[in-house]
Amino acid sequence: MEVIKITIANNIKKVKENIDASLKKVGRVDEVQIIAVTKTLSIPVIQEAMEEGMIHIGENKVQELLEKMDILKEKPKYHMIGHLQTNKVKYIVDRIHLIHSLDRDSLAKELNKRARGIDRILDCLIQVNISEEESKFGISKEEVLPFIENLLSYEHIKIKGFMTMAPFSQDEKVIRDTFSGLYELNEKVKSMNYKELDLGILSMGMTNDYEIAIEEGSNMVRIGTGIFGKRNY
């Protein structure tokens, strides 16, 4: 366990150094929030990361998220970063910190209904498929404004920004264009001054591309392998 603890501490230190270097490279002075992606990991390993300051944890699947919530209780801030089925909303609505994957009206309707039932405002990000890959969830950038117009009537949902994933590509330009595309979309929507929105978050970048994402405006990155090493699935 001591070896794991040292490795995780060193990995987190390296990620933070890389983030600082990326910010400095483009002249940014704001902060970048790290979401530690904990899928398949044991509770002791997650606790080691939490001891190093990683209190924001991200999960792709509701069942795994619930198992960790039951043990870790309210110590972490939980992020739902994967595709969210409407029939699973009821299980997490009372404890989730941020939903990164709002991508359809049926989900928004269910989130609003369940949040209204417990008198809570749910913070959400709209997931946008900037790269237009068929294998990825998210709405197209052309659908964003009509989608936002539909969301304005939901009083128990607060849109805090956007999320996207870049293609798994060796071409840096393809990756960079994806992130810059979401940044430009975010700026466009912000300029429209919707009083119901609070567009402060751009969730972009994972272990393989978070430095590029930060250079293109990301202020929230989702890091799994970069913190915990490769997983044994």
N, C-alpha and C positions, 0 to 999 in steps of 0.2 A: 504493500500500500504506500509505503514511503517513496518508492521509486515512481509509482503512478503520480503521487502528489508533486514530486519534483518536476516530472515531465510536463504535467498540466501547467504548473506555475511558469515554467520556462516557455511553454507554447503561448500562454496568454501574454507574457512579457513581449515575445516576438511579434505577436499580432498587434499589440498596442504600439510597438515601435514602428511597424509597417504603416499603421494608420497615421501616426504622427508625421512620418516621412511623406505620405501621400498628400496630407493636408498642407504641409509646408511646400510641397512641389507646386501646388496651384494657388498658394497664398491664402488659404482658408484658416480661420482661427476658431471656428465653431467646433463643437464636440460631435463625435460619432458614437452612437450607442451600439454595443456588441450584444447580439442575441446568441447565447450558447445553444447550439442545436443538439439535443440530448437523445434523439431517437436511438433505441436499442441499448442504451447505456444503463448500467446498474445505479442504484441509489447512492452507494458509497462513492462512486466515481463522480456523480453529479455534485455530491456534497463537497468533494475536494475542490471542484471548480467554484462552487459557491463561496468557499473559504477564501478563494483568491478574488472575490468580488463579482463573480458572474451570477448575479441574482436574477437576470432576465434570461429565461430559458424558453426555447422554442420546440414545439412538437408538430409532427405532420399528421398524426392520427389521434382521434379523440380517445380511443380505448387506452392507448399508452399514456396519454396526457392524464386521464382520470386516475390511472394506477399511481402515477407520480404525485398527483394532487393529494391522494389519500394518505400518502406517507410524508411528503414534505410539507403538507398543510399550506399555510399562508406565507412561508418564508420566501419563496421565489415570486417573481412576477411572470405569469404564464402567457406565452404567445402562441396562438394557433397559426402556424405558417403553411399548413397544407390545405388541400381541398376539403371544404367543410360541407357535409351532407346536412340537409335541412332537418332530418330526423334525429340528428345528434346535438343540435343546438341546445336543447333543454338540459343536457348534462353538464354543460360548461358555462352557461350564461351568467351564473352567479359568481364565478371565480376567475374568469379570463381577464387578462389585462389588456390585450390588444389582439384583434383578429386581422391578419394580413391578407386574407383571401376572399374578400367580398367581391363576387363576380356575377351575380344574377339577382333579379328582382325577387324571385321566390325565396332566396336566402335572406334578403333584406327584410322581407315581410315577416319571416319567421323570427329573425333576430329581434325585430321591433316588438313583435307580439310577446315574446318571452321576456324581453327586458322591461316592457311595460308592466308585466305581471309581477315583477319584483321591484318596480319603481327605480330602475337603474338606467343610466345612459351608457351604451356600449360604444367604445372607441373602435373604429374599423379603418382599414386601408382598402382602397379599391385595387384589385389585382388586374393589371393591364398586360396583355400579351403583345408587347411592342414588336417582338420579332415575328409574330404571326405564325408560330410553329403549331402544327396540328396536335402535337403531343403535349402541349402545355395548356393549362387552364388560364382563364383571364379573358376579359373583354378586349376587343380591338380598340385602338385609340380613337377611331371614328365613332365608336359607341359610347365613349366616356361622357360627353356632354348630355346626350339624352338620358343616360343612366343616372347621372347626377340630378337631373330634373325630376326623375321619378323618386329619387331618394329624399328630396326636400320635404316630403310630406311625413316622413318617418321621424317622429319627435324623440324616439329613444335610441336613435343611432347618431353618432357623431363621426363624420368623416375627417380623419386626421392626416390623410395624405394618400400615397400610392405605393404599390409594390410591383416589382417585375423580376423576372429571371432571364438572364442572357442565355443564348444558345451555348451548348457544349462545343466550342469551336476553337481551333488553333489560330484563327484569324482575329487579331486584336481589334481590327477596325469593326468587324461585325459585333463584337462584344461592346466596344465603346459606343457605337451607333445606337445600340439598344438602350444603354444607360442615358446617353445624352438625349435620346428621344423621349424618355420618360421625364427627364428634367425639363425639357422644353414644354412638354404637355402640362406639367405641374405649374410652370410659370404662366402659361396661357390661362389655365383655370383660375389661378390666383388673381390674375388681372381682371377677372370678371366680377370680383368682389361679392361672391355669395356670402351673405352674413351667416348662413347656417353651417358653413364649412370652416375648418381650422387646419389648413394645409401646411403643417409643419414637418411632416415626416416623409422621407423618401427611403423606403426599404429596398435597397439594391445591393447586390454583391454577396457572394459566398466564398468559401475557402479559395477557390481557383481564380476568382476575379474581383475580390473586394477592393484591391488597391486601385484598379481601373475605375470601379464604381465610385469610389470616393473622389477620384480626380474629376468625375463627371457629375458630382453633386450629391451623392448618397450621404445620409447622416444616420443610417441604421443598417448594419450588416449582420448576416446570419451565418455564423461560423460553427461548423461541427468538427470536421477532420483537422482543421488548423489548430484546434484546442485539444481534442481528445485523441488524435491519431486515427488511422484507418480502422474501421469497424469490422468485426467478424460476423457477417450476416448468416 
